[in-house]
Amino acid sequence: MQKQLIECVPNISEGRDSDKINTIASIVETVEGVTLLDVDPGKATNRTVITFVGEPQPVIDAAFLLIQKAAELIDMSKHTGEHPRFGATDVCPLVPIAGISLEETAKYAHKLGERVGKELNIPGYFYEKAAKEEKRQNLANCRSGEYEGLANKLSDAAWKPDFGPAEYNEAVAKSGVTAISARDFLIAYNVNLNTTSTRRANAIAFDIREAGRFKREGSSVTSKKVLDENGEPVRVPGKLKAVKGIGWYIDEYGIAQISYNLTNITITSMHEAFDESCKSANERGLRVTGSELIGLVPLQAMLDAADFYLVKQQRSLGVSESEKVKIAIKSLGLDDLKPFIPEEKIIEYKLKDTSVKKLIDFRLDDFADETAGESMAPGGGSIAAYVGTLGVALGTMVANLSGHKAGWDDRWEFFSEWAVKGQAYKNRLLFLVDEDTNAFNKIIDGFRMPKDTDEEKAARSQAIEDATIYATEIPFQVMETAYESMEVMQAMIKDGMQSSLSDGGVGILCARAAVLGAYFNVRINAKDIKDRDFAEAILSKAKNIYDATLAIEAETIAYIDSKM
């Protein structure tokens, strides 16, 4: 069963005192099973975004401790900052990451809020998916009036808190109010402008954000809001859905920014918000100089941004993940104000387990040394997978070179499609490099199991059988993938740059070596499988791939010979 993971992204009303920030953020690390991912302070906003992740119960335990510590160290009666706020821990959203629904996450938000209200006597509101009434779904409604309006808000029966005391007392004056939610992944994203004008930045924000601006009539001096038949102000919608935004001036950088919350990046992506902001800025005589991410971003958002700009440039999409991340950083200007370090800003990279070093993480010379050592792994199966990786990498290289060849601009999409296929084969084979070694280690683990009782002997025998089957399936997958990857090299030898015929040919030979090498591993492991029906079936399929590979090799060599 998949482990349940949620992310918590509390925003505290302190962005200048590093000692306070670190004390508050570090409290989450005292809870076992919780990983602190990011601490992102802002001096001008006097606000820090903290990000941590873990299983639901440990996460809300850590969130409770953070809210408690923030209330101890932050005095809201003395707080100033550019960002709207009404509490020491201003907002505390919970975000489902894996194995848990938004509805289930909302139940944990309610559990956290009830504890904060009862044990800390801090009032608060549930918003977004945790909201208990419609008008409280929107955070802006809950936070209207901000900290300065809390005395009136808490005495208003229509805004009685969802948890905690419904009174403005000395303790609440210090702690303020906390808003807790369950929501989809949100990207806090600022776009930088070459102006110091907050009014100009707001004008662009109103152009873009879903809520748009109020419709007005009359001259600029005497204009007034247009009202509908119910007496409510009429709005002119902005260009993009699922976007909230305001303009502000950041003294720290000496520029105005448009501060966006992208509340659903499947509806409006980071690059769409950036691109539309550029268009609106240009229309108003301004220029976007870059952008800034607050907190963490999903890897896919970066890859989507890279693809967006590669398509605009009519460039191949079949480049590596690391190259796409670089393209996204430069295209969005994410390093405009300060360095953008992917390992610190992309959530998947932050969650990556670096305690176990994979074979594919080795340097080339270290990989060779590891293979040449006394241990039995990595062995022929892993090497076969890696040789296959190199083969399809060569085919992908030819596709990318061909797509960028002068005079072939009208064919870039054709070559891009082949390069994308090549990258997929390459990534699959890279996975199999380590998985073949993992499969071998499972057999060793089986042989190390105890065998003192009949039950232990039976369990050991079954574990060895299961591991042997798996250790046969993995090299078979290497065979399949390497064989299928030959289509990339075949297409590039026929339709790609003819000056790269030799590269495509070497790619074919590498794929052939991968297939034959993996075939040897299938055969040697299959002989130890007790389930002979399974063994004979996989051997038959493997032989067919072996024969087909040799035929492609012969055909390709003959074709290359005819062209040289």
For each residue, the residues with C-beta under 8 A, 3 or more apart:
1: 99
2: 98 99
3: 55 98 99
4: 55 56 98 99 100
5: 53 54 55 96 97 98 99 100
6: 53 54 55 56 59 94 95 96 97 100 105 108
7: 37 51 52 53 59 94 95 97 185 347
8: 51 52 53 59 60 62 63 92 93 94 95
9: 49 50 51 92 93 95 186 295
10: 49 50 63 66 67 70 89 91 92 93
11: 47 48 49 50 89 90 91 92
12: 21 24 47 48 50 66 70 74 88 89 90
13: 46 47 70 74 76 79 81 85 87 88 89 90 176
14: 17 20 21 24 41 46 47 48 70 73 74 79 88
15: 21 41 42 43 44 45 46 47 48 81
16: 41 43 46
17: 14 20 21
18: 21 22 41
19: 22 23
20: 14 17 23 24 73 74
21: 12 14 15 17 18 24 25 39 41 48
22: 18 19 25 26 39
23: 19 20 26 27 69 73
24: 12 14 20 21 27 48 50 66 69 70 73
25: 21 22 28 36 39 48 50 66
26: 22 23 29 30 36
27: 23 24 30 62 65 66 69
28: 25 31 34 36 50 52 62 63 65 66
29: 26 34 36
30: 26 27 62 65
31: 28 34 54 58 61 62 65
32: 58
33: 54 55 58
34: 28 29 31 52 53 54 58 59 61 62
35: 52 53 54 351
36: 25 26 28 29 39 50 51 52
37: 7 51 52 53 296 347 350 351
38: 49 50 51 295 296 344 345 350
39: 21 22 25 36 48 49 50 51
40: 48 49 50 51 294 295
41: 14 15 16 18 21 47 48
42: 15 45 46 47 48 49 83 250 252 294
43: 15 16 46 251 252
44: 15 81 82 248 249 250 251 252 253
45: 15 42 81 82 83 248 250
46: 13 14 15 16 42 43 79 80 81 82 83
47: 11 12 13 14 15 41 42 81 83 85 90
48: 11 12 14 15 21 24 25 39 40 41 42
49: 9 10 11 38 39 40 42 188 294 295
50: 9 10 11 12 24 25 28 36 38 39 40 66
51: 7 8 9 36 37 38 39 40 295 296
52: 7 8 28 34 35 36 37 59 62
53: 5 6 7 8 34 35 37 59 97 351
54: 5 6 31 33 34 35 58 59 62
55: 3 4 5 6 33 58 59
56: 4 6 59 60 100 104 105 108
57: 60 61 108
58: 31 32 33 34 54 55 61 62
59: 6 7 8 34 52 53 54 55 56 62 63 94 108
60: 8 56 57 63 64 94 108 111 112 115
61: 31 34 57 58 64 65
62: 8 27 28 30 31 34 52 54 58 59 65 66
63: 8 10 28 59 60 66 67 92 94 112
64: 60 61 67 68 112 115 116 119 120
65: 27 28 30 31 61 62 68 69
66: 10 12 24 25 27 28 50 62 63 69 70 89 92
67: 10 63 64 70 71 88 89 92 116 120 122 178
68: 64 65 71 72 120
69: 23 24 27 65 66 72 73
70: 10 12 13 14 24 66 67 73 74 88 89
71: 67 68 74 88 89 120 122 174 175
72: 68 69
73: 14 20 23 24 69 70 88
74: 12 13 14 20 70 71 79 88 175
75: 78 79 174
76: 13 79 85 86 87 88 147 173 174 175 176
77: 173 174
78: 75
79: 13 14 46 74 75 76 85 147
80: 46
81: 13 15 44 45 46 47 85
82: 44 45 46 248 249 250
83: 42 45 46 47 248 259
84: 140 143 146
85: 13 47 76 79 81 90 143 146 147 176
86: 76 90 143 145 146 147 150 176 177 179
87: 13 76 90 91 122 124 147 175 176 177 178 179
88: 12 13 14 67 70 71 73 74 76 174 175 176 178
89: 10 11 12 13 66 67 70 71 92 178
90: 11 12 13 47 85 86 87 143 176 178 179
91: 10 11 87 127 139 178 179 180 181
92: 8 9 10 11 63 66 67 89 112 178 179 180 181
93: 8 9 10 128 180 181 182 183 186
94: 6 7 8 59 60 63 105 108 109 112 130 180 181 182 183
95: 6 7 8 9 105 182 183 184 185 186
96: 5 6 100 101 102 104 105 182 184
97: 5 6 7 53 100
98: 2 3 4 5
99: 1 2 3 4 5
100: 4 5 6 56 96 97 104 105
101: 96 104 105
102: 96 105 106 129 182 183 184
103: 106 107 129 182
104: 56 96 100 101 107 108
105: 6 56 94 95 96 100 101 102 108 109 129 182
106: 102 103 109 110 129 130 182
107: 103 104 110 111
108: 6 56 57 59 60 94 104 105 111 112 182
109: 94 105 106 112 113 126 129 130 180 181 182
110: 106 107 113 114 126 130
111: 60 107 108 114 115
112: 60 63 64 92 94 108 109 115 116 180
113: 109 110 116 117 124 126 130 162 163 180
114: 110 111 117 118 163
115: 60 64 111 112 118 119 120
116: 64 67 112 113 119 120 122 124 163 164 178 180
117: 113 114 120 121 122 123 124 161 163 164 165
118: 114 115 121 163 164
119: 64 115 116
120: 64 67 68 71 115 116 117 164 175
121: 117 118 164 165 171 172
122: 67 71 87 116 117 164 172 175 177 178
123: 117 154 161 163 164 165 166 172 177 178
124: 87 113 116 117 161 162 163 164 177 178 179 180
125: 131 136 142 161 162 177 179 180
126: 109 110 113 130 131 132 136 162 163 179 180 181
127: 91 130 131 136 137 138 139 142 179 180 181
128: 93 131 137 139 181 182 183
129: 102 103 105 106 109 181 182 183
130: 94 106 109 110 113 126 127 180 181 182
131: 125 126 127 128 134 136 137 181
132: 126 136 162
133: 136
134: 131 137
135: 138 141
136: 125 126 127 131 132 133 141 142 162
137: 127 128 131 134 141
138: 127 135 141 142
139: 91 127 128 142 143 179 181
140: 84 143 144 244
141: 135 136 137 138 144
142: 125 127 136 138 139 179
143: 84 85 86 90 139 140 146 179
144: 140 141 149 153
145: 86 148 149 150 152 153
146: 84 85 86 143 149 150
147: 76 79 85 86 87 150 176
148: 145
149: 144 145 146 152 153
150: 86 145 146 147 153 154 168 172 173 176 177
151: 154 155 168
152: 145 149 155 156
153: 144 145 149 150 156 159
154: 123 150 151 159 160 161 166 167 168 172 177
155: 151 152 166 167 168
156: 152 153 159 160
157: 160
158:
159: 153 154 156
160: 154 156 157 166
161: 117 123 124 125 154 164 165 166 177
162: 113 124 125 126 132 136
163: 113 114 116 117 118 123 124 126
164: 116 117 118 120 121 122 123 124 161 177
165: 117 121 123 161 169 172
166: 123 154 155 160 161
167: 154 155 172
168: 150 151 154 155 172 173
169: 165 172 173
170: 173 174
171: 121 174 175
172: 121 122 123 150 154 165 167 168 169 175 176 177
173: 76 77 150 168 169 170 176
174: 71 75 76 77 88 170 171
175: 71 74 76 87 88 120 122 171 172 178
176: 13 76 85 86 87 88 90 147 150 172 173
177: 86 87 122 123 124 125 150 154 161 164 172
178: 67 87 88 89 90 91 92 116 122 123 124 175
179: 86 87 90 91 92 124 125 126 127 139 142 143
180: 91 92 93 94 109 112 113 116 124 125 126 127 130
181: 91 92 93 94 109 126 127 128 129 130 131 139
182: 93 94 95 96 102 103 105 106 108 109 128 129 130
183: 93 94 95 102 128 129 186 263
184: 95 96 102 263 264
185: 7 95 265 298
186: 9 93 95 183 261 262 263
187: 260 261 262 265 270 293 295 297 301
188: 49 259 260 261 293 294 295
189: 259 260 261 262 270 273 274 291 292 293 294
190: 257 258 259 260 291 292 293 294
191: 204 257 258 260 273 274 277 288 290 291 292
192: 253 255 257 288 289 290 291 292 333 336 337
193: 200 201 204 255 256 257 258 281 286 287 288 289
194: 255 286 287 288 289
195: 200 201 255 256 286
196: 249 254 255 256
197: 200 201 249 256
198: 201 202 247 248 249 256
199: 202 203 247
200: 193 195 197 203 204 247 256 284 286
201: 193 195 197 198 204 205 247 248 249 256 257 258
202: 198 199 205 206 246 247
203: 199 200 206 207 247 284
204: 191 193 200 201 207 208 247 258 277 280 281 284 286
205: 201 202 208 209 245 246 247 258 259 260
206: 202 203 209 212 213 238 245
207: 203 204 212 238 239 276 280
208: 204 205 238 239 240 243 245 258 260 273 276 277 280
209: 205 206 212 238 240 243 244 245 260
210: 237 238 240 241 242 243 244
211: 235 237 238 244
212: 206 207 209 235 236 237 238
213: 206 235 236 238
214: 225 226 233 234 235 236
215: 225 226 233 234 235 236
216: 223 224 225 226
217: 223 224 226
218: 222 223 224
219: 222 223
220: 223
221:
222: 218 219
223: 216 217 218 219 220
224: 216 217 218
225: 214 215 216 233 234
226: 214 215 216 217 233 234
227: 231 232 233 234
228: 231 232 233 234
229:
230:
231: 227 228
232: 227 228
233: 214 215 225 226 227 228
234: 214 215 225 226 227 228
235: 211 212 213 214 215
236: 212 213 214 215
237: 210 211 212
238: 206 207 208 209 210 211 212 213 243 245
239: 207 208 276 280
240: 208 209 210 243 268 272 273 276
241: 210 264 267 268
242: 210 262 263 264 265 267 268
243: 208 209 210 238 240 260 261 262 263 268 273
244: 140 209 210 211 260 261 263
245: 205 206 208 209 238 258 259 260 261
246: 202 205 258 259
247: 198 199 200 201 202 203 204 205 256 257 258 259
248: 44 45 82 83 198 201 256 257 259
249: 44 82 196 197 198 201 255 256 257
250: 42 44 45 82 253 254 255 256 257
251: 43 44 254
252: 42 43 44
253: 44 192 250 257 337
254: 196 250 251
255: 192 193 194 195 196 249 250 289
256: 193 195 196 197 198 200 201 247 248 249 250
257: 190 191 192 193 201 247 248 249 250 253 292
258: 190 191 193 201 204 205 208 245 246 247 277
259: 83 188 189 190 205 245 246 247 248
260: 187 188 189 190 191 205 208 209 243 244 245 273
261: 186 187 188 189 243 244 245
262: 186 187 189 242 243 265 268 269 270 273
263: 183 184 186 242 243 244
264: 184 241 242 267 268
265: 185 187 242 262 268 269 270 298 301
266:
267: 241 242 264
268: 240 241 242 243 262 264 265 272 273
269: 262 265 272 273 301 304 305 308
270: 187 189 262 265 273 274 297 301 304 305 332
271: 274 275 304 305 308 309 328 331 332
272: 240 268 269 275 276 308
273: 189 191 208 240 243 260 262 268 269 270 276 277
274: 189 191 270 271 277 278 288 291 305 332
275: 271 272 278 279 308
276: 207 208 239 240 272 273 279 280
277: 191 204 208 258 273 274 280 281 288
278: 274 275 281 282 288
279: 275 276 282 283
280: 204 207 208 239 276 277 283 284
281: 193 204 277 278 284 286 287 288
282: 278 279 285 286 287
283: 279 280
284: 200 203 204 280 281
285: 282
286: 193 194 195 200 204 281 282
287: 193 194 281 282
288: 191 192 193 194 274 277 278 281 291 333
289: 192 193 194 255 333 336
290: 191 192 332 333 334 335 336 337
291: 189 190 191 192 274 288 332 333 334 336
292: 189 190 191 192 257 334 336 337 338
293: 187 188 189 190 296 297 334 340 345
294: 40 42 49 188 189 190
295: 9 38 40 49 51 187 188
296: 37 38 51 293 345 346 347 350
297: 187 270 293 301 302 345 346 347
298: 185 265 301 302 346 347 348
299: 302 303 321 325 346 347 348 349
300: 303 304
301: 187 265 269 270 297 298 304 305
302: 297 298 299 305 306 324 325 328 329 342 346
303: 299 300 306 307 321 324 325 328
304: 269 270 271 300 301 307 308
305: 269 270 271 274 301 302 308 309 327 328 331 332
306: 302 303 309 310 323 324 325 327 328 331
307: 303 304 310 311 317 324
308: 269 271 272 275 304 305 311 312 331
309: 271 305 306 312 313 327 328 331
310: 306 307 313 315 316 317 319 324 327
311: 307 308 314 315 317
312: 308 309
313: 309 310
314: 311 409 412
315: 310 311 403 404 412 416
316: 310 319 399 400 403 404 412 415 416 419 420
317: 307 310 311 416 419 420
318: 396 399 400 415 416 417 418 419 420 421 422 423
319: 310 316 323 324 327 400 419 423
320: 323 324 423
321: 299 303 324 325
322: 325 326
323: 306 319 320 326 327
324: 302 303 306 307 310 319 320 321 327 328
325: 299 302 303 306 321 322 328 329 342 346
326: 322 323 329 330
327: 305 306 309 310 319 323 324 330 331
328: 271 302 303 305 306 309 324 325 331 332 334
329: 302 325 326 332 334 335 340 342
330: 326 327 333 335
331: 271 305 306 308 309 327 328
332: 270 271 274 290 291 305 328 329
333: 192 288 289 290 291 330 336
334: 290 291 292 293 328 329 340
335: 290 329 330 338 339 340
336: 192 289 290 291 292 333
337: 192 253 290 292
338: 292 335
339: 335
340: 293 329 334 335 345
341: 344 345
342: 302 325 329 345 346 349
343: 346 349 350
344: 38 341 349 350
345: 38 293 296 297 340 341 342 349
346: 296 297 298 299 302 325 342 343 349 350
347: 7 37 296 297 298 299 350 351
348: 298 299 351 352
349: 299 342 343 344 345 346 352
350: 37 38 296 343 344 346 347
351: 35 37 53 347 348
352: 348 349
353: 356
354: 357
355:
356: 353
357: 354 361 362
358: 361 362 434
359: 362 367 370 378 382 386 433 434 437
360: 430 433 434
361: 357 358
362: 357 358 359 366 367 370
363: 366 367
364: 367 368
365: 368 369
366: 362 363 369 370
367: 359 362 363 364 370 371 378 386
368: 364 365 371 372
369: 365 366 372 373
370: 359 362 366 367 373 375 378
371: 367 368 378 382 383
372: 368 369
373: 369 370
374:
375: 370
376: 379 440
377: 382 437 440 441
378: 359 367 370 371 381 382 383 433 436 437
379: 376 382 383 436 437 440 521
380: 383 384 517 520 521
381: 378 384 385 436 437 439 440 474 475 478 517 518 521
382: 359 371 377 378 379 385 386 432 433 434 436 437
383: 371 378 379 380 386 387 517
384: 380 381 387 388 436 475 478 482 513 514 515 516 517 518 521
385: 381 382 388 389 429 430 432 433 436 478 482 514 518
386: 359 367 382 383 389 390 429 430 433
387: 383 384 390 391 510 513 514 517
388: 384 385 391 392 429 478 481 482 485 510 511 513 514 515 518
389: 385 386 392 393 426 429 430 433
390: 386 387 393 394 507 510
391: 387 388 394 395 482 485 489 506 507 508 509 510 511 513 514
392: 388 389 395 396 422 425 426 429 482 485 488 489 507 510 511
393: 389 390 396 397 422 426 507
394: 390 391 397 398 489 503 504 506 507 510
395: 391 392 398 399 418 422 485 488 489 491 492 503 504 507
396: 318 392 393 399 400 418 419 422 423 426 488
397: 393 394 400 401 500 503
398: 394 395 401 402 489 492 496 497 500 503 504 507
399: 316 318 395 396 402 403 415 416 418 419 422 488 491 492 496
400: 316 318 319 396 397 403 404 415 419
401: 397 398 404 405 496 497 500
402: 398 399 405 408 411 415 492 495 496 497 500
403: 315 316 399 400 408 411 412 414 415 416 419
404: 315 316 400 401 412
405: 401 402 408 497
406:
407:
408: 402 403 405 411 412 415
409: 314 412
410:
411: 402 403 408 414 415
412: 314 315 316 403 404 408 409 415 416
413: 416 417
414: 403 411 417 418 495
415: 316 318 399 400 402 403 408 411 412 418 419 496
416: 315 316 317 318 399 403 412 413 419 420
417: 318 413 414 420 421
418: 318 395 396 399 414 415 421 422 488 491 492
419: 316 317 318 319 396 399 400 403 415 416 422 423
420: 316 317 318 416 417 423 424
421: 318 417 418 424 425 487 488
422: 318 392 393 395 396 399 418 419 425 426 485 488
423: 318 319 320 396 419 420 426 427
424: 420 421 427 428
425: 392 421 422 428 429 481 484 485 488
426: 389 392 393 396 422 423 429 430 485
427: 423 424 430 431
428: 424 425 431 432 481
429: 385 386 388 389 392 425 426 432 433 478 481 482 485 514
430: 360 385 386 389 426 427 433 434
431: 427 428 434 435
432: 382 385 428 429 435 436 474 477 478 481
433: 359 360 378 382 385 386 389 429 430 436 437
434: 358 359 360 382 430 431 437 438
435: 431 432 438 439 474
436: 378 379 381 382 384 385 432 433 439 440 471 474 475 478 521
437: 359 377 378 379 381 382 433 434 440 441
438: 434 435 441 442
439: 381 435 436 442 443 467 470 471 473 474
440: 376 377 379 381 436 437 443 444 471
441: 377 437 438 444 445
442: 438 439 445 446 466 467 470 471
443: 439 440 446 447 464 467 468 471
444: 440 441 447 448
445: 441 442 448 449 463 467
446: 442 443 449 460 463 464 466 467
447: 443 444 460 464
448: 444 445
449: 445 446 456 459 460 463
450: 453 456 460
451: 456 457 460
452: 456
453: 450 456 457
454: 457 458
455: 458 459
456: 449 450 451 452 453 459 460
457: 451 453 454 460 461
458: 454 455 461 462
459: 449 455 456 462 463
460: 446 447 449 450 451 456 457 463 464
461: 457 458 464 465
462: 458 459 465 466
463: 445 446 449 459 460 466 467
464: 443 446 447 460 461 467 468
465: 461 462 468 469 529 530 531
466: 442 446 462 463 469 470
467: 439 442 443 445 446 463 464 470 471
468: 443 464 465 471 472 525 528 529
469: 465 466 472 473 529 531 534
470: 439 442 466 467 473 474
471: 436 439 440 442 443 467 468 474 475 521 525
472: 468 469 475 476 521 522 525 526 529 535 538
473: 439 469 470 476 477 538
474: 381 432 435 436 439 470 471 477 478
475: 381 384 436 471 472 478 479 518 519 521 522 525
476: 472 473 479 480 518 522 538 541 542
477: 432 473 474 480 481
478: 381 384 385 388 429 432 436 474 475 481 482 514 515 518 521
479: 475 476 482 483 514 515 518 519 522 542 545 546
480: 476 477 483 484 545
481: 388 425 428 429 432 477 478 484 485
482: 384 385 388 391 392 429 478 479 485 486 511 514 515 518 549
483: 479 480 486 511 515 545 548 549 552
484: 425 480 481 487
485: 388 391 392 395 422 425 426 429 481 482 488 489 511
486: 482 483 489 490 508 511 512 549 552
487: 421 484 490 491
488: 392 395 396 399 418 421 422 425 485 491 492 507
489: 391 392 394 395 398 485 486 492 493 504 505 507 508 511 556
490: 486 487 493 494 504 508 552 556
491: 395 399 418 487 488 494 495 496
492: 395 398 399 402 418 488 489 495 496 497 500 504 507
493: 489 490 496 501 504 505 508 556 559 560
494: 490 491 559
495: 402 414 491 492
496: 398 399 401 402 415 491 492 493 500 504
497: 398 401 402 405 492 500
498: 501 563
499:
500: 397 398 401 402 492 496 497 503 504
501: 493 498 504 505 560 563 564
502: 505 506 560
503: 394 395 397 398 500 506 507
504: 394 395 398 489 490 492 493 496 500 501 507 508 556 560
505: 489 493 501 502 508 509 556 557 560
506: 391 394 502 503 509 510
507: 390 391 392 393 394 395 398 488 489 492 503 504 510 511
508: 391 486 489 490 493 504 505 511 512 552 553 556 557
509: 391 505 506 512 513 553
510: 387 388 390 391 392 394 506 507 513 514
511: 388 391 392 482 483 485 486 489 507 508 514 515 549
512: 486 508 509 515 516 549 550 552 553
513: 384 387 388 391 509 510 516 517
514: 384 385 387 388 391 429 478 479 482 510 511 517 518
515: 384 388 478 479 482 483 511 512 518 519 545 546 549
516: 384 512 513 519 520 546 549
517: 380 381 383 384 387 513 514 520 521
518: 381 384 385 388 475 476 478 479 482 514 515 521 522
519: 475 479 515 516 522 523 542 543 545 546
520: 380 516 517 523 524
521: 379 380 381 384 436 471 472 475 478 517 518 524 525
522: 472 475 476 479 518 519 525 526 538 539 542
523: 519 520 526 527 539 542
524: 520 521 527
525: 468 471 472 475 521 522 528 529
526: 472 522 523 529 535 538 539
527: 523 524 535
528: 468 525
529: 465 468 469 472 525 526 532 534 535
530: 465
531: 465 469 534 535
532: 529 535 536
533: 536 537
534: 469 529 531 537 538
535: 472 526 527 529 531 532 538 539
536: 532 533 539 540
537: 533 534 540 541
538: 472 473 476 522 526 534 535 541 542
539: 522 523 526 535 536 542 543
540: 536 537 543 544
541: 476 537 538 544 545
542: 476 479 519 522 523 538 539 545 546
543: 519 539 540 546 547
544: 540 541 547 548
545: 479 480 483 515 519 541 542 548 549
546: 479 515 516 519 542 543 549 550
547: 543 544 550 551
548: 483 544 545 551 552
549: 482 483 486 511 512 515 516 545 546 552 553
550: 512 546 547 553 554
551: 547 548 554 555
552: 483 486 490 508 512 548 549 555 556
553: 508 509 512 549 550 556 557
554: 550 551 557 558
555: 551 552 558 559
556: 489 490 493 504 505 508 552 553 559 560
557: 505 508 553 554 560 561
558: 554 555 561 562
559: 493 494 555 556 562 563
560: 493 501 502 504 505 556 557 563 564
561: 557 558 564
562: 558 559
563: 498 501 559 560
564: 501 560 561
